[in-house]
Amino acid sequence: MSSLRHDWYQTEQRVVIDVLVKNASSRNISVNIQPTQISLRGDNVELDLDLAHEIDPTKSTFKIMSVKVEIILQKLVGERWSSLKKDGAATSISFSNLPQTEQAKASPSQYNDKNWDRVVKDAYDSAEIEKDEAKQLNSLFEKIYNESDPEVRRAMNKSFTESGGTVLSTNWNEVSGKKVQMKPPSGTDFVPWSE
């Protein structure tokens, strides 16, 4: 098993850990999030972290992408962490009780230890991969559309247009008799466009 490179950043409410894993989606990745521990297991890869502070596992999530696994941890207390891991932890500072001028003096710099060139490169690589995946998906839809009979094409056009691009059906019997309702992805809200 090989250990994994990882990087992290934080907001007042969350800690985000990016674990770099090539071909992550095909490596049978599993992530276990506990109040003070994170473990990631996959084909010949593993990562175990004892966290410097406690988190809420019920509000924490992870997302497996092509080149990395993004773990989003919900903090229990709105404080800045000076370290991700317990063994490297310095005392954390709660920002809510300090006057504004002291907050600026006491705030540990979360930006000094970052390799920003690598962060930008990782973001660019991730965006390029997502763009390639979108092109592949678009090609698949074009192929289905071009090789289908007129009834399937009508169903695709009607469902896509009436739902504002949120539904794509190939079943004309299902969509012909009624207006196709909008179904935005979970966690998002539809906001109508206006001039």
Backbone as ProteinMPNN parsed JSONL, in Angstrom:
{"seq_chain_A": "MSSLRHDWYQTEQRVVIDVLVKNASSRNISVNIQPTQISLRGDNVELDLDLAHEIDPTKSTFKIMSVKVEIILQKLVGERWSSLKKDGAATSISFSNLPQTEQAKASPSQYNDKNWDRVVKDAYDSAEIEKDEAKQLNSLFEKIYNESDPEVRRAMNKSFTESGGTVLSTNWNEVSGKKVQMKPPSGTDFVPWSE", "coords_chain_A": {"N_chain_A": [[0.837, -1.192, 0.0], [0.477, 2.225, -0.765], [1.132, 5.448, 0.596], [-0.782, 8.495, 0.477], [-0.55, 11.649, -1.208], [-1.661, 14.742, 0.073], [-3.553, 17.76, 0.49], [-4.789, 20.659, 2.174], [-7.358, 23.05, 3.009], [-9.217, 25.703, 4.616], [-12.346, 27.065, 5.828], [-14.34, 29.188, 7.931], [-16.337, 27.425, 8.707], [-15.771, 24.928, 7.56], [-13.451, 22.261, 6.699], [-11.466, 21.378, 4.011], [-10.142, 18.658, 2.402], [-7.938, 17.688, -0.039], [-7.173, 14.815, -1.615], [-4.757, 13.412, -3.507], [-5.22, 11.184, -6.047], [-4.526, 9.165, -8.653], [-6.636, 8.167, -11.31], [-8.876, 7.838, -9.625], [-11.639, 7.202, -9.621], [-11.753, 4.626, -10.593], [-10.598, 3.015, -8.71], [-11.883, 1.72, -6.595], [-12.549, 3.277, -4.248], [-12.969, 3.97, -0.791], [-14.214, 5.957, 1.844], [-13.934, 6.751, 5.207], [-15.388, 8.614, 7.649], [-14.92, 9.865, 10.757], [-15.508, 11.359, 14.051], [-12.95, 12.329, 14.922], [-11.157, 11.237, 13.175], [-10.044, 10.352, 9.887], [-10.208, 8.076, 7.252], [-9.016, 6.693, 4.241], [-9.384, 4.294, 1.775], [-8.311, 2.23, -0.883], [-7.638, 0.531, -4.022], [-4.518, -0.537, -3.522], [-3.868, 1.87, -2.218], [-3.818, 4.083, 0.589], [-4.855, 6.191, 3.306], [-4.586, 7.602, 6.45], [-5.746, 9.777, 8.877], [-5.389, 11.441, 11.928], [-7.307, 13.803, 13.257], [-6.772, 17.239, 14.167], [-8.794, 18.546, 15.491], [-12.223, 18.077, 16.526], [-14.835, 16.995, 14.338], [-18.062, 17.145, 12.623], [-19.303, 14.245, 11.617], [-21.74, 13.58, 10.413], [-22.483, 15.721, 8.856], [-20.498, 15.908, 7.073], [-18.855, 15.26, 3.958], [-17.777, 13.502, 0.941], [-16.183, 13.531, -2.286], [-15.531, 11.733, -5.167], [-13.271, 12.167, -7.702], [-11.66, 12.232, -10.952], [-8.864, 12.654, -10.606], [-8.495, 13.096, -7.951], [-9.639, 12.822, -4.524], [-12.033, 14.572, -2.854], [-12.526, 15.636, 0.35], [-14.878, 16.896, 2.497], [-15.16, 18.425, 5.475], [-17.217, 19.142, 8.217], [-16.848, 21.577, 10.595], [-17.088, 21.473, 14.183], [-16.789, 23.607, 15.882], [-16.523, 27.055, 15.241], [-13.658, 27.834, 14.482], [-10.288, 28.683, 13.561], [-8.057, 26.272, 12.334], [-4.766, 25.528, 13.175], [-3.365, 23.429, 12.351], [-3.848, 20.437, 10.468], [-3.55, 17.795, 11.272], [-3.522, 15.862, 14.293], [-1.044, 15.289, 15.574], [0.515, 17.4, 14.718], [-0.575, 19.611, 15.773], [-1.094, 22.917, 16.788], [-2.2, 25.195, 19.334], [-5.516, 26.042, 18.738], [-7.23, 28.993, 17.668], [-10.004, 30.743, 18.685], [-12.06, 32.792, 16.834], [-14.31, 34.231, 17.316], [-14.466, 35.474, 19.827], [-12.613, 37.489, 19.999], [-11.616, 40.94, 19.696], [-11.82, 42.83, 16.621], [-9.283, 43.932, 15.808], [-7.473, 42.354, 17.215], [-8.069, 39.916, 16.151], [-6.931, 39.978, 13.606], [-4.196, 40.061, 14.291], [-3.883, 37.641, 15.699], [-4.61, 35.668, 13.946], [-3.661, 32.718, 12.421], [-1.67, 32.342, 9.558], [-3.144, 30.888, 6.897], [-2.3, 30.749, 4.393], [0.45, 30.848, 3.918], [1.771, 28.354, 3.908], [0.957, 27.077, 1.642], [1.369, 25.621, -1.571], [0.888, 27.419, -4.073], [1.154, 27.363, -6.829], [0.881, 24.658, -7.376], [-1.736, 24.259, -6.455], [-3.195, 25.805, -8.292], [-2.493, 24.455, -10.663], [-3.594, 21.893, -10.122], [-6.304, 22.605, -9.963], [-6.693, 23.514, -12.564], [-6.109, 21.143, -13.995], [-8.172, 19.516, -13.026], [-10.405, 20.928, -13.972], [-9.989, 20.657, -16.721], [-10.277, 17.895, -17.023], [-12.954, 17.598, -16.25], [-14.083, 19.06, -18.33], [-13.422, 17.423, -20.503], [-14.91, 15.144, -19.818], [-17.489, 16.203, -20.025], [-17.557, 16.727, -22.769], [-17.456, 14.112, -23.752], [-19.879, 13.1, -22.771], [-21.676, 14.796, -24.101], [-21.133, 13.996, -26.73], [-22.118, 11.395, -26.624], [-24.893, 11.891, -26.235], [-25.417, 13.219, -28.663], [-24.924, 11.144, -30.464], [-26.934, 9.297, -29.745], [-29.183, 10.851, -30.402], [-28.793, 11.316, -33.194], [-28.907, 8.718, -34.227], [-31.43, 7.847, -33.729], [-35.007, 7.252, -34.112], [-37.602, 9.463, -35.471], [-39.554, 9.842, -33.44], [-38.226, 9.452, -30.98], [-36.429, 11.549, -31.143], [-38.189, 13.73, -31.069], [-39.145, 13.396, -28.453], [-36.792, 13.839, -26.986], [-36.178, 16.519, -27.676], [-38.527, 17.886, -26.769], [-38.625, 17.238, -23.975], [-36.164, 18.251, -23.071], [-36.333, 21.002, -23.733], [-38.744, 21.93, -22.445], [-38.159, 21.406, -19.784], [-36.173, 23.116, -19.156], [-33.62, 22.234, -19.683], [-33.082, 20.339, -17.741], [-34.103, 17.788, -17.802], [-33.925, 14.897, -19.814], [-35.498, 12.954, -21.981], [-36.148, 9.907, -23.756], [-38.478, 8.751, -24.341], [-41.301, 9.037, -26.022], [-44.015, 8.497, -25.522], [-44.177, 8.91, -22.815], [-43.689, 11.675, -22.438], [-45.287, 13.078, -24.231], [-47.991, 13.77, -23.645], [-48.1, 15.69, -21.637], [-46.76, 18.62, -19.955], [-43.282, 18.735, -19.453], [-41.843, 18.669, -16.35], [-39.577, 20.799, -14.573], [-36.518, 19.631, -13.202], [-34.209, 20.397, -11.225], [-30.757, 19.686, -10.308], [-30.075, 17.958, -7.205], [-29.709, 19.928, -4.282], [-29.589, 22.333, -5.558], [-31.237, 25.317, -6.693], [-33.768, 26.465, -8.901], [-33.516, 29.414, -10.714], [-35.325, 31.71, -12.385], [-34.519, 33.147, -15.538], [-34.236, 36.544, -16.401], [-34.657, 39.531, -18.317]], "CA_chain_A": [[0.0, 0.0, 0.0], [1.229, 3.475, -0.776], [0.478, 6.578, 1.249], [-1.254, 9.447, -0.527], [-0.326, 13.085, -1.017], [-2.895, 15.466, 0.317], [-3.444, 19.167, 0.827], [-6.033, 21.07, 2.821], [-7.626, 24.456, 3.278], [-10.352, 25.795, 5.525], [-13.158, 28.262, 6.028], [-14.766, 29.207, 9.335], [-17.222, 26.293, 8.984], [-15.372, 23.659, 6.941], [-12.092, 21.909, 6.308], [-11.505, 20.617, 2.775], [-8.909, 17.905, 2.174], [-7.806, 17.14, -1.389], [-6.265, 13.672, -1.627], [-4.418, 13.177, -4.908], [-5.263, 9.769, -6.411], [-4.716, 9.011, -10.094], [-7.71, 7.23, -11.654], [-9.579, 7.585, -8.366], [-12.961, 6.605, -9.815], [-11.645, 3.202, -10.92], [-9.778, 2.351, -7.691], [-12.715, 1.22, -5.485], [-12.235, 4.134, -3.097], [-13.929, 4.116, 0.311], [-13.795, 6.975, 2.802], [-14.596, 6.619, 6.498], [-15.259, 9.879, 8.358], [-15.267, 9.771, 12.171], [-15.368, 12.684, 14.669], [-11.557, 12.795, 15.023], [-10.31, 10.46, 12.268], [-10.442, 10.151, 8.504], [-9.413, 7.051, 6.574], [-9.343, 6.483, 2.841], [-8.84, 3.027, 1.309], [-8.576, 1.903, -2.272], [-6.713, -0.447, -4.581], [-3.108, -0.209, -3.269], [-3.675, 3.204, -1.655], [-4.478, 4.311, 1.872], [-4.517, 7.406, 4.029], [-5.198, 7.696, 7.772], [-5.457, 11.058, 9.512], [-5.965, 11.793, 13.217], [-7.559, 15.229, 13.105], [-6.403, 18.12, 15.278], [-10.018, 18.959, 16.177], [-13.379, 17.233, 16.248], [-15.738, 17.437, 13.273], [-19.374, 16.503, 12.609], [-19.307, 13.308, 10.491], [-23.05, 13.511, 9.748], [-22.585, 16.827, 7.903], [-19.284, 15.871, 6.268], [-19.049, 14.483, 2.733], [-16.611, 13.37, 0.077], [-16.493, 13.426, -3.707], [-14.459, 11.054, -5.892], [-13.082, 12.7, -9.042], [-10.687, 11.442, -11.693], [-7.483, 12.781, -10.133], [-8.426, 13.338, -6.518], [-10.816, 12.642, -3.686], [-12.227, 15.782, -2.064], [-13.233, 15.344, 1.597], [-15.352, 18.154, 3.074], [-15.463, 18.17, 6.879], [-17.948, 20.209, 8.905], [-16.291, 21.859, 11.921], [-18.031, 21.603, 15.291], [-16.589, 24.939, 16.446], [-16.038, 27.987, 14.229], [-12.325, 28.336, 14.807], [-9.245, 28.351, 12.595], [-7.134, 25.221, 12.731], [-3.393, 25.823, 12.764], [-2.842, 22.188, 11.797], [-4.875, 19.46, 10.13], [-3.349, 16.555, 12.017], [-3.392, 15.968, 15.746], [0.359, 15.311, 15.989], [1.146, 18.672, 14.358], [-1.516, 20.662, 16.165], [-0.828, 23.996, 17.736], [-3.465, 25.593, 19.927], [-6.341, 26.788, 17.8], [-7.687, 30.274, 18.175], [-11.388, 31.033, 18.35], [-12.095, 34.165, 16.339], [-15.544, 34.926, 17.659], [-14.362, 36.19, 21.091], [-11.563, 38.511, 19.939], [-11.934, 42.156, 18.944], [-11.375, 42.758, 15.232], [-7.844, 44.196, 15.662], [-6.742, 41.198, 17.727], [-8.279, 38.805, 15.227], [-5.936, 40.073, 12.544], [-2.887, 39.707, 14.849], [-3.852, 36.265, 16.175], [-4.972, 34.731, 12.886], [-2.555, 32.028, 11.776], [-1.791, 32.467, 8.113], [-3.419, 29.629, 6.231], [-1.841, 30.848, 3.016], [1.9, 30.79, 3.788], [2.273, 27.009, 3.681], [0.372, 26.515, 0.421], [2.061, 25.694, -2.842], [-0.202, 27.944, -4.89], [1.318, 26.894, -8.205], [0.298, 23.325, -7.442], [-3.185, 24.404, -6.303], [-3.703, 26.281, -9.583], [-2.338, 23.357, -11.631], [-4.596, 20.87, -9.794], [-7.618, 23.136, -10.347], [-6.727, 23.517, -14.024], [-6.209, 19.744, -14.429], [-9.516, 19.052, -12.683], [-11.326, 21.578, -14.903], [-9.781, 20.045, -18.029], [-10.874, 16.559, -16.972], [-14.408, 17.782, -16.268], [-14.434, 19.496, -19.68], [-13.362, 16.229, -21.348], [-16.057, 14.299, -19.476], [-18.672, 16.854, -20.588], [-17.518, 16.502, -24.215], [-17.816, 12.713, -23.988], [-21.311, 12.973, -22.517], [-22.34, 15.477, -25.201], [-20.997, 13.127, -27.907], [-23.047, 10.285, -26.435], [-26.246, 12.389, -26.51], [-25.502, 13.468, -30.108], [-25.005, 9.837, -31.134], [-28.288, 8.777, -29.5], [-30.108, 11.681, -31.163], [-28.602, 11.11, -34.633], [-29.211, 7.345, -34.627], [-32.773, 7.505, -33.272], [-36.127, 7.547, -35.006], [-38.169, 10.795, -35.222], [-40.302, 9.891, -32.182], [-37.245, 9.631, -29.904], [-35.909, 12.917, -31.288], [-39.231, 14.633, -30.549], [-39.154, 13.261, -26.986], [-35.592, 14.5, -26.466], [-36.348, 17.971, -27.851], [-39.603, 18.378, -25.898], [-38.26, 17.126, -22.56], [-35.046, 19.154, -22.775], [-36.792, 22.382, -23.841], [-39.737, 22.266, -21.428], [-37.609, 21.285, -18.429], [-35.065, 24.056, -18.995], [-32.354, 21.505, -19.763], [-32.844, 19.498, -16.561], [-34.599, 16.437, -18.068], [-33.756, 14.438, -21.196], [-36.202, 11.684, -22.111], [-36.237, 9.341, -25.102], [-39.765, 8.066, -24.389], [-42.315, 9.979, -26.486], [-45.277, 8.197, -24.842], [-44.093, 9.466, -21.459], [-43.635, 13.139, -22.404], [-46.123, 13.722, -25.244], [-49.285, 14.238, -23.18], [-48.055, 16.687, -20.562], [-45.56, 19.455, -19.917], [-42.213, 18.126, -18.675], [-41.504, 19.527, -15.212], [-38.171, 21.064, -14.319], [-35.945, 18.877, -12.086], [-32.815, 20.808, -11.035], [-29.987, 18.745, -9.497], [-30.272, 18.13, -5.762], [-28.846, 20.94, -3.682], [-29.631, 23.566, -6.339], [-32.553, 25.916, -6.89], [-33.949, 27.101, -10.199], [-33.771, 30.857, -10.689], [-35.694, 32.068, -13.753], [-33.737, 34.188, -16.181], [-35.051, 37.677, -16.864], [-33.861, 40.607, -18.925]], "C_chain_A": [[0.875, 1.245, 0.0], [0.426, 4.565, -0.096], [0.172, 7.631, 0.202], [-0.882, 10.876, -0.174], [-1.658, 13.765, -0.816], [-2.569, 16.91, 0.69], [-4.776, 19.557, 1.455], [-6.131, 22.578, 2.905], [-8.899, 24.511, 4.113], [-11.089, 27.111, 5.383], [-13.53, 28.261, 7.507], [-15.582, 27.964, 9.683], [-16.685, 24.944, 8.525], [-13.867, 23.528, 6.784], [-12.225, 21.053, 5.051], [-10.141, 19.98, 2.568], [-8.957, 17.364, 0.753], [-6.751, 16.052, -1.345], [-6.011, 13.32, -3.082], [-4.326, 11.675, -5.17], [-5.494, 9.7, -7.919], [-5.765, 7.937, -10.335], [-8.534, 6.855, -10.426], [-10.891, 6.849, -8.584], [-12.897, 5.118, -10.101], [-10.869, 2.415, -9.864], [-10.577, 1.835, -6.493], [-12.427, 1.971, -4.192], [-13.359, 4.067, -2.062], [-13.348, 5.105, 1.309], [-14.616, 6.789, 4.075], [-14.319, 7.891, 7.291], [-15.793, 9.694, 9.775], [-15.043, 11.142, 12.809], [-13.931, 13.205, 14.751], [-10.615, 12.052, 14.077], [-10.931, 10.376, 10.878], [-9.585, 9.013, 7.965], [-9.947, 6.878, 5.165], [-8.653, 5.196, 2.418], [-9.227, 2.833, -0.142], [-7.594, 0.863, -2.738], [-5.285, 0.062, -4.429], [-2.868, 1.214, -2.794], [-4.395, 3.306, -0.317], [-3.997, 5.62, 2.479], [-5.287, 7.392, 5.344], [-4.779, 9.009, 8.402], [-6.157, 11.137, 10.866], [-6.095, 13.31, 13.212], [-7.206, 16.016, 14.364], [-7.617, 18.513, 16.103], [-11.16, 18.038, 15.769], [-14.251, 17.864, 15.171], [-17.082, 16.719, 13.419], [-19.446, 15.565, 11.406], [-20.638, 13.272, 9.732], [-23.236, 14.621, 8.715], [-21.353, 16.923, 7.013], [-19.505, 14.943, 5.076], [-17.72, 14.279, 2.022], [-17.078, 13.199, -1.356], [-15.294, 12.808, -4.402], [-14.427, 11.596, -7.308], [-11.99, 11.888, -9.73], [-9.281, 11.491, -11.114], [-7.366, 13.005, -8.635], [-9.721, 12.933, -5.838], [-10.898, 13.887, -2.811], [-13.082, 15.426, -0.847], [-13.585, 16.68, 2.248], [-15.851, 17.87, 4.482], [-16.153, 19.381, 7.487], [-17.358, 20.386, 10.303], [-17.408, 21.894, 12.96], [-17.992, 23.002, 15.871], [-15.998, 25.826, 15.359], [-14.71, 28.605, 14.611], [-11.355, 27.923, 13.705], [-8.358, 27.259, 13.161], [-5.741, 25.634, 12.283], [-2.737, 24.587, 12.172], [-4.001, 21.263, 11.48], [-4.785, 18.248, 11.045], [-3.088, 16.81, 13.489], [-1.93, 16.079, 16.164], [1.076, 16.605, 15.637], [0.345, 19.855, 14.842], [-0.894, 21.671, 17.113], [-2.183, 24.372, 18.317], [-4.257, 26.403, 18.917], [-6.865, 28.045, 18.476], [-9.13, 30.463, 17.755], [-11.486, 32.509, 17.986], [-13.297, 34.94, 16.842], [-15.418, 35.776, 18.923], [-13.345, 37.331, 21.077], [-12.068, 39.767, 19.247], [-11.3, 42.077, 17.553], [-9.863, 42.978, 15.077], [-7.022, 43.022, 16.162], [-6.922, 39.989, 16.825], [-7.213, 38.816, 14.15], [-4.553, 39.673, 13.052], [-2.81, 38.218, 15.169], [-4.079, 35.243, 15.068], [-3.748, 34.043, 12.302], [-2.737, 32.104, 10.267], [-1.984, 31.1, 7.496], [-2.83, 29.612, 4.823], [-0.334, 30.666, 2.856], [2.408, 29.412, 3.397], [1.753, 26.379, 2.399], [1.325, 26.648, -0.75], [1.008, 26.126, -3.863], [-0.072, 27.55, -6.349], [0.688, 25.517, -8.378], [-1.225, 23.382, -7.32], [-3.808, 24.83, -7.63], [-3.629, 25.177, -10.625], [-3.372, 22.27, -11.39], [-5.99, 21.329, -10.211], [-7.762, 23.126, -11.866], [-6.896, 22.095, -14.55], [-7.609, 19.205, -14.184], [-10.547, 19.633, -13.648], [-11.206, 20.962, -16.298], [-10.417, 18.657, -18.089], [-12.388, 16.654, -17.021], [-14.88, 18.222, -17.653], [-14.426, 18.316, -20.641], [-14.55, 15.303, -21.09], [-17.344, 14.885, -20.052], [-18.723, 16.648, -22.104], [-17.926, 15.07, -24.549], [-19.312, 12.496, -23.808], [-22.108, 13.623, -23.644], [-22.287, 14.629, -26.479], [-21.957, 11.949, -27.829], [-24.475, 10.723, -26.754], [-26.436, 12.659, -28.004], [-25.671, 12.166, -30.869], [-26.401, 9.246, -30.97], [-29.292, 9.529, -30.362], [-30.015, 11.361, -32.658], [-29.015, 9.718, -35.099], [-30.637, 6.926, -34.256], [-33.825, 7.85, -34.318], [-36.738, 8.903, -34.63], [-38.917, 10.913, -33.894], [-39.364, 10.116, -30.989], [-36.672, 11.048, -29.955], [-36.915, 13.943, -30.745], [-39.24, 14.605, -29.024], [-37.958, 13.981, -26.379], [-35.73, 16.016, -26.542], [-37.367, 18.535, -26.866], [-39.18, 18.36, -24.433], [-37.153, 18.116, -22.198], [-35.503, 20.61, -22.755], [-37.732, 22.761, -22.701], [-39.175, 22.22, -20.01], [-36.455, 22.252, -18.186], [-33.712, 23.35, -18.98], [-32.082, 20.582, -18.588], [-33.326, 18.066, -16.738], [-34.362, 16.128, -19.538], [-34.359, 13.047, -21.292], [-36.178, 11.226, -23.562], [-37.581, 8.643, -25.315], [-40.87, 9.055, -24.753], [-43.652, 9.745, -25.783], [-45.318, 8.821, -23.449], [-44.229, 10.992, -21.439], [-44.631, 13.834, -23.332], [-47.387, 14.36, -24.68], [-49.258, 15.321, -22.129], [-46.766, 17.505, -20.664], [-44.521, 18.79, -19.008], [-41.776, 19.113, -17.591], [-39.99, 19.649, -15.045], [-37.705, 20.258, -13.107], [-34.483, 19.28, -11.927], [-32.077, 19.791, -10.172], [-30.191, 19.012, -8.007], [-29.252, 19.12, -5.216], [-28.824, 22.247, -4.46], [-31.079, 24.048, -6.441], [-32.606, 26.533, -8.273], [-34.25, 28.584, -10.006], [-34.093, 31.244, -12.123], [-34.857, 33.234, -14.279], [-34.669, 35.294, -16.607], [-34.121, 38.742, -17.403], [-33.956, 41.87, -18.101]], "O_chain_A": [[1.893, 1.301, 0.69], [-0.8, 4.607, -0.195], [0.803, 7.656, -0.855], [-0.895, 11.269, 0.992], [-2.655, 13.417, -1.448], [-1.468, 17.228, 1.139], [-5.776, 18.859, 1.283], [-5.126, 23.288, 2.877], [-9.576, 23.5, 4.297], [-10.558, 28.111, 4.9], [-13.065, 27.401, 8.256], [-15.534, 27.492, 10.818], [-17.102, 23.911, 9.049], [-13.124, 24.508, 6.742], [-13.012, 20.107, 5.027], [-9.116, 20.662, 2.558], [-9.9, 16.665, 0.38], [-5.58, 16.319, -1.075], [-6.938, 12.97, -3.811], [-3.481, 10.981, -4.604], [-6.54, 10.128, -8.408], [-5.784, 6.916, -9.648], [-8.85, 5.683, -10.219], [-11.227, 5.955, -7.806], [-13.878, 4.408, -9.879], [-10.517, 1.259, -10.1], [-9.981, 1.537, -5.458], [-12.102, 1.367, -3.169], [-14.54, 4.103, -2.406], [-12.149, 5.095, 1.587], [-15.842, 6.682, 4.024], [-13.166, 8.214, 7.575], [-16.973, 9.402, 9.969], [-14.446, 12.013, 12.177], [-13.717, 14.414, 14.656], [-9.399, 12.219, 14.167], [-12.15, 10.335, 10.713], [-8.375, 8.984, 8.191], [-11.154, 6.91, 4.924], [-7.462, 5.021, 2.675], [-10.315, 3.214, -0.574], [-6.798, 0.359, -1.946], [-4.881, 0.991, -5.128], [-1.76, 1.725, -2.952], [-5.444, 2.696, -0.114], [-2.893, 6.09, 2.205], [-6.502, 7.194, 5.353], [-3.59, 9.323, 8.457], [-7.367, 10.928, 10.955], [-5.09, 14.02, 13.167], [-7.328, 15.514, 15.481], [-7.487, 18.787, 17.296], [-11.063, 17.31, 14.781], [-14.392, 19.084, 15.093], [-17.223, 15.804, 14.23], [-19.631, 16.031, 10.282], [-20.661, 12.968, 8.54], [-24.049, 14.486, 7.801], [-21.181, 17.901, 6.285], [-20.246, 13.964, 5.169], [-16.685, 14.803, 2.434], [-18.207, 12.782, -1.616], [-14.17, 13.289, -4.255], [-15.414, 11.506, -8.037], [-11.453, 10.95, -9.14], [-8.574, 10.484, -11.125], [-6.258, 13.093, -8.104], [-10.751, 12.729, -6.481], [-9.944, 14.218, -2.107], [-14.218, 14.973, -0.989], [-12.705, 17.497, 2.52], [-16.841, 17.162, 4.667], [-15.717, 20.515, 7.291], [-17.368, 19.452, 11.105], [-18.533, 22.292, 12.66], [-19.016, 23.534, 16.301], [-15.088, 25.415, 14.639], [-14.648, 29.765, 15.017], [-11.578, 26.936, 13.005], [-7.955, 27.312, 14.323], [-5.553, 26.045, 11.139], [-1.673, 24.68, 11.559], [-5.03, 21.303, 12.156], [-5.795, 17.739, 11.53], [-2.514, 17.829, 13.876], [-1.605, 16.891, 17.031], [2.137, 16.889, 16.194], [0.55, 20.979, 14.384], [-0.255, 21.315, 18.103], [-3.213, 23.905, 17.83], [-3.735, 27.339, 18.312], [-6.928, 28.133, 19.703], [-9.444, 30.352, 16.57], [-11.044, 33.372, 18.744], [-13.306, 36.17, 16.802], [-16.19, 36.72, 19.091], [-13.236, 38.066, 22.058], [-12.863, 39.679, 18.311], [-10.344, 41.33, 17.347], [-9.225, 42.277, 14.292], [-5.975, 42.72, 15.591], [-6.039, 39.135, 16.738], [-6.652, 37.772, 13.819], [-3.804, 39.014, 12.331], [-1.775, 37.593, 14.934], [-3.767, 34.066, 15.244], [-2.878, 34.712, 11.743], [-3.85, 31.944, 9.765], [-1.097, 30.249, 7.562], [-2.856, 28.585, 4.144], [0.125, 30.358, 1.756], [3.37, 29.301, 2.637], [2.091, 25.233, 2.105], [2.005, 27.663, -0.902], [0.321, 25.286, -4.445], [-1.08, 27.416, -7.043], [0.044, 25.239, -9.389], [-1.929, 22.637, -8.003], [-4.828, 24.281, -8.046], [-4.575, 24.972, -11.386], [-3.972, 21.769, -12.342], [-6.77, 20.542, -10.749], [-8.817, 22.775, -12.395], [-7.715, 21.851, -15.437], [-8.17, 18.515, -15.036], [-11.454, 18.929, -14.091], [-12.213, 20.767, -16.979], [-11.024, 18.292, -19.095], [-13.041, 15.896, -17.737], [-15.949, 17.81, -18.105], [-15.305, 18.203, -21.495], [-15.127, 14.747, -22.025], [-18.203, 14.138, -20.521], [-19.795, 16.422, -22.665], [-18.655, 14.837, -25.514], [-19.941, 11.791, -24.598], [-23.108, 13.064, -24.096], [-23.267, 14.549, -27.218], [-22.54, 11.546, -28.835], [-25.195, 10.017, -27.46], [-27.497, 12.362, -28.554], [-26.464, 12.085, -31.807], [-26.987, 8.751, -31.933], [-30.158, 8.914, -30.984], [-31.036, 11.159, -33.315], [-29.431, 9.551, -36.246], [-31.008, 5.769, -34.451], [-33.587, 8.609, -35.258], [-36.42, 9.44, -33.569], [-38.913, 11.982, -33.283], [-39.685, 10.891, -30.088], [-36.459, 11.67, -28.915], [-36.542, 14.893, -30.057], [-39.33, 15.648, -28.377], [-38.097, 14.661, -25.362], [-35.43, 16.717, -25.576], [-37.107, 19.54, -26.205], [-39.353, 19.352, -23.725], [-37.2, 18.745, -21.141], [-35.112, 21.371, -21.87], [-37.544, 23.795, -22.06], [-39.666, 22.926, -19.129], [-35.827, 22.214, -17.128], [-32.77, 23.817, -18.339], [-30.964, 20.087, -18.445], [-33.002, 17.206, -15.919], [-34.569, 16.979, -20.403], [-33.813, 12.081, -20.758], [-36.185, 12.043, -24.483], [-37.797, 8.014, -26.351], [-41.325, 9.822, -23.904], [-44.356, 10.707, -25.476], [-46.382, 9.212, -22.969], [-44.825, 11.543, -20.513], [-44.809, 15.049, -23.241], [-47.821, 15.396, -25.184], [-50.315, 15.832, -21.758], [-45.822, 17.132, -21.361], [-44.854, 18.336, -17.913], [-41.39, 20.245, -17.883], [-39.236, 18.722, -15.34], [-38.406, 20.2, -12.097], [-33.598, 18.589, -12.432], [-32.709, 19.095, -9.377], [-30.448, 20.144, -7.599], [-28.093, 19.144, -5.632], [-28.12, 23.18, -4.074], [-32.018, 23.267, -6.29], [-31.608, 27.064, -8.763], [-35.13, 28.955, -9.23], [-33.235, 31.125, -12.997], [-34.537, 34.173, -13.55], [-35.761, 35.036, -17.112], [-32.961, 38.845, -17.006], [-33.353, 42.883, -18.454]]}, "name": "protein", "num_of_chains": 1, "seq": "MSSLRHDWYQTEQRVVIDVLVKNASSRNISVNIQPTQISLRGDNVELDLDLAHEIDPTKSTFKIMSVKVEIILQKLVGERWSSLKKDGAATSISFSNLPQTEQAKASPSQYNDKNWDRVVKDAYDSAEIEKDEAKQLNSLFEKIYNESDPEVRRAMNKSFTESGGTVLSTNWNEVSGKKVQMKPPSGTDFVPWSE"}
